Amino acid sequence: MKRRQHRELYEEFCENLISLREGASFTQQQLAKKLGKPQSFISKYESGERRLDIVELVTILDALGVTLAELSLNFPSTAKRVK
């Protein structure tokens, strides 16, 4: 995959995480407190400045009440490729 395509997909992924957080009615500060992390942790991964590992992602999704399977269904590029 070309670097630009990868970056675009990751930006889409970050936007999806923001939408999930907002849909759960959490501010960055509220989610950070629930995770026991500083607000900058949320800000950095949402902006793409920091990458998440799978354990962090699953922990965040759990705090938002979303499964990894649900995340993949909500990821538009994934849905387009599956069809």
C-alpha positions in Angstrom: 0.0 0.0 0.0 1.3 3.4 -0.9 2.3 5.7 2.0 -0.3 8.3 1.1 -3.1 5.7 1.0 -2.0 4.4 4.3 -2.0 7.9 5.8 -5.5 8.5 4.4 -6.8 5.3 5.9 -5.2 6.1 9.3 -6.8 9.6 9.2 -10.1 7.9 8.5 -9.5 5.5 11.4 -8.8 8.5 13.8 -11.9 10.3 12.6 -13.9 7.1 13.4 -12.5 7.0 16.9 -13.4 10.6 17.4 -17.0 9.9 16.2 -17.2 6.9 18.6 -16.1 9.0 21.5 -18.5 11.8 20.7 -21.3 9.3 20.1 -20.7 8.0 23.6 -21.0 11.6 24.9 -17.4 11.7 26.2 -15.1 14.6 26.1 -11.4 13.9 25.7 -11.0 14.7 29.4 -13.7 12.4 30.5 -12.4 9.5 28.4 -8.9 10.1 29.6 -10.1 10.0 33.2 -12.0 6.7 32.6 -8.8 5.2 31.1 -6.5 6.6 33.8 -4.5 8.5 31.2 -3.8 12.2 30.6 -6.0 14.1 28.2 -3.0 14.5 25.9 -3.1 10.7 25.3 -6.5 11.0 23.7 -5.6 14.1 21.8 -2.4 12.6 20.3 -4.0 9.4 19.1 -7.1 11.2 17.7 -4.8 13.6 15.8 -2.7 10.8 14.5 0.4 12.0 16.3 0.5 8.8 18.3 -0.3 5.3 17.1 -2.3 2.8 19.2 -1.3 -0.8 19.8 -4.0 -3.4 19.8 -4.2 -3.6 23.6 -4.7 0.2 23.9 -7.3 0.1 21.1 -9.3 -2.6 22.8 -9.2 -0.8 26.1 -10.4 2.4 24.6 -13.2 0.6 22.7 -14.2 -1.2 25.9 -14.5 2.2 27.7 -16.7 3.5 24.8 -18.8 0.3 24.9 -17.8 -0.7 21.4 -16.3 -4.0 20.3 -13.4 -4.4 17.8 -15.9 -6.1 15.4 -18.2 -3.1 15.6 -15.3 -0.8 15.0 -14.4 -2.7 11.8 -18.0 -2.4 10.6 -18.0 1.3 11.2 -14.8 1.8 9.3 -16.0 2.9 5.8 -13.0 1.8 3.9 -13.3 -1.7 5.4 -17.0 -1.9 4.5 -16.2 -0.9 0.9 -13.6 -3.6 0.6 -15.8 -6.3 2.0 -18.6 -5.8 -0.5 
